[in-house]
Amino acid sequence: MKRICIIDGQGGGIGSAIIRKLKQAFGETIEIVALGTNAIATAQMLKAQANRGASGENAIRRTVPAADVVIGAIGIVCANAMMGEVSPAIAEAVASCPAPKLLLPISQEKIAVVGASTLPLPRLVDEMIETHLRPLIDGRG
């Protein structure tokens, strides 16, 4: 069973949307670990049916190295993103982990991803699942 770590901060809305779509696409064939930069984000992702969850810098740093895939907004690899909730240690841990990282081009302060899609979040998540995640889960990627 593949372990997918979803990382989110602030209110956990992006992570929750991702988790709901993952549950629709894969059901219980994957393990979803919700990693929040704060307890509110983690709680919201757990309500969206993540299998497990943990909060804070240390939880993220200790968990992502064991992930098969890491998913989140592009800010999870940018120090001080999400209004400072992504510490430099979190950004380094995520960027350095050996797992594939599927990053959604959600706007961050003063960061522009040139050429990135401007699709709404639900469509971005659908594209991420079908184009990038499904091949990894099915062993084709």
VEXDREN-2710 file (C-alpha; in Angstrom, 1 decimal):
% VEXDREN-2710
k/r/px/py/pz
1/MET/0.0/0.0/0.0
2/LYS/1.4/3.4/-1.0
3/ARG/1.8/6.0/1.7
4/ILE/0.8/9.5/0.4
5/CYS/1.7/12.5/2.6
6/ILE/-0.5/15.6/2.1
7/ILE/1.0/18.7/3.5
8/ASP/-1.0/21.9/4.2
9/GLY/-1.2/24.8/6.5
10/GLN/-3.4/27.7/7.5
11/GLY/-7.0/26.2/7.4
12/GLY/-6.2/23.0/5.7
13/GLY/-8.6/23.7/2.8
14/ILE/-6.3/22.7/0.0
15/GLY/-5.2/19.5/1.7
16/SER/-8.8/18.6/2.4
17/ALA/-9.8/19.1/-1.2
18/ILE/-6.9/16.9/-2.3
19/ILE/-7.8/14.1/0.2
20/ARG/-11.4/14.0/-0.8
21/LYS/-10.4/13.6/-4.5
22/LEU/-7.8/10.9/-3.5
23/LYS/-10.5/9.0/-1.6
24/GLN/-12.8/9.1/-4.6
25/ALA/-10.1/7.9/-7.0
26/PHE/-8.3/5.3/-4.9
27/GLY/-10.6/4.5/-1.9
28/GLU/-8.7/2.5/0.8
29/THR/-6.0/1.2/-1.6
30/ILE/-3.6/4.0/-0.4
31/GLU/-2.7/5.3/3.0
32/ILE/-3.2/9.1/3.3
33/VAL/-1.1/10.8/6.0
34/ALA/-2.2/14.4/6.7
35/LEU/0.6/16.6/7.8
36/GLY/-0.4/20.0/8.9
37/THR/1.8/22.9/9.7
38/ASN/-0.7/23.6/12.5
39/ALA/-3.4/21.6/14.4
40/ILE/-6.3/23.2/12.6
41/ALA/-5.0/22.2/9.1
42/THR/-4.5/18.6/10.4
43/ALA/-7.9/18.4/11.9
44/GLN/-9.6/19.6/8.7
45/MET/-7.6/17.0/6.7
46/LEU/-8.6/14.3/9.1
47/LYS/-12.2/15.3/8.7
48/ALA/-11.7/14.8/4.9
49/GLN/-10.9/11.1/5.8
50/ALA/-7.1/11.0/5.9
51/ASN/-6.0/7.7/7.5
52/ARG/-3.6/9.4/10.0
53/GLY/-2.5/12.9/10.8
54/ALA/0.2/14.9/12.7
55/SER/1.0/18.5/13.1
56/GLY/4.1/20.7/13.3
57/GLU/7.6/20.9/12.0
58/ASN/9.0/17.9/13.7
59/ALA/6.1/15.6/12.6
60/ILE/6.6/16.7/9.0
61/ARG/10.4/16.4/9.1
62/ARG/10.1/12.8/10.6
63/THR/7.3/11.6/8.4
64/VAL/8.1/12.7/4.8
65/PRO/11.2/10.5/4.4
66/ALA/9.0/7.4/4.7
67/ALA/6.5/8.7/2.1
68/ASP/6.0/7.1/-1.3
69/VAL/4.6/10.4/-2.7
70/VAL/4.3/13.9/-1.2
71/ILE/1.5/16.3/-2.3
72/GLY/0.8/19.9/-1.6
73/ALA/0.9/23.4/-2.8
74/ILE/4.2/24.7/-4.2
75/GLY/4.8/26.6/-1.0
76/ILE/5.7/23.4/0.9
77/VAL/9.2/23.6/-0.6
78/CYS/9.5/27.4/-0.1
79/ALA/10.9/28.6/3.2
80/ASN/8.6/30.9/5.1
81/ALA/5.6/30.3/2.7
82/MET/2.0/30.1/3.8
83/MET/2.5/33.3/5.9
84/GLY/5.5/31.8/7.6
85/GLU/4.0/28.5/8.5
86/VAL/6.5/26.6/6.3
87/SER/9.7/26.9/8.2
88/PRO/13.1/26.5/6.4
89/ALA/13.4/23.1/8.1
90/ILE/10.0/21.9/6.6
91/ALA/10.9/23.2/3.2
92/GLU/14.3/21.4/3.3
93/ALA/12.8/18.2/4.6
94/VAL/10.2/18.1/1.8
95/ALA/12.6/19.1/-1.0
96/SER/15.2/16.6/0.2
97/CYS/13.0/13.6/0.7
98/PRO/13.5/10.9/-1.9
99/ALA/9.8/10.5/-2.7
100/PRO/8.2/12.1/-5.8
101/LYS/6.7/15.5/-5.0
102/LEU/3.5/16.5/-6.7
103/LEU/3.2/20.3/-6.2
104/LEU/0.2/22.3/-7.2
105/PRO/1.0/25.8/-8.5
106/ILE/-1.1/27.6/-6.0
107/SER/-0.1/31.3/-5.7
108/GLN/2.4/32.3/-3.0
109/GLU/3.4/35.7/-2.0
110/LYS/6.0/37.1/-4.5
111/ILE/6.4/33.7/-6.4
112/ALA/5.2/33.3/-9.9
113/VAL/5.4/30.0/-11.7
114/VAL/5.7/31.0/-15.3
115/GLY/3.7/28.8/-17.6
116/ALA/1.8/27.1/-14.8
117/SER/-1.9/26.3/-15.3
118/THR/-4.5/28.7/-14.0
119/LEU/-7.1/25.9/-13.6
120/PRO/-9.3/26.1/-10.5
121/LEU/-8.1/23.8/-7.6
122/PRO/-10.6/20.9/-8.3
123/ARG/-9.4/20.7/-11.9
124/LEU/-5.7/20.9/-10.9
125/VAL/-6.2/18.1/-8.4
126/ASP/-8.0/15.9/-11.1
127/GLU/-5.1/16.5/-13.5
128/MET/-2.5/15.8/-10.8
129/ILE/-4.2/12.5/-10.0
130/GLU/-4.7/11.3/-13.5
131/THR/-1.5/12.5/-15.1
132/HIS/1.0/12.1/-12.3
133/LEU/-0.3/10.1/-9.3
134/ARG/-2.2/7.2/-11.0
135/PRO/0.9/6.0/-12.9
136/LEU/2.9/6.0/-9.6
137/ILE/0.2/4.1/-7.8
138/ASP/-0.3/1.6/-10.7
139/GLY/3.4/1.0/-10.9
140/ARG/3.8/2.7/-14.4
141/GLY/5.7/5.8/-13.2
END
